Amino acid sequence: MERYIELAAAVLAGGTMAALISAIANRRRNKAQARSVEVRGELAIVDTATSLVETLRAEIERVSDRVKVLEDENRQMRLEMVRMTAEISELRVENLMLARERDSLAAKLDSGDD
């Protein structure tokens, strides 16, 4: 009977030792799996951020190009406005000269009719 008790104790001790070793191994494996999940999550965040940066960079370039075009158009319109302002001034002077000439001719007609 003592033999059976020794055998049972050995089996239980061996089983306990095996369970302890298994628990330690499982704990390490679980930590490794958890870290693996964290790393995959971090990589997904990096991929998303990289994609977003590339998208924003392209959008900034597109907007920058559009701003350059609008600045050129604005510059051309300002030059055209200056040219037209000068032309308006010339037309006003010409209009005044024609009005004086008209008044002079009208005065000659009026003095010639008397």
MODELLER restraints for C-alpha pairs under 7 A, 6 or more apart:
rsr = mdl.restraints
at = mdl.atoms
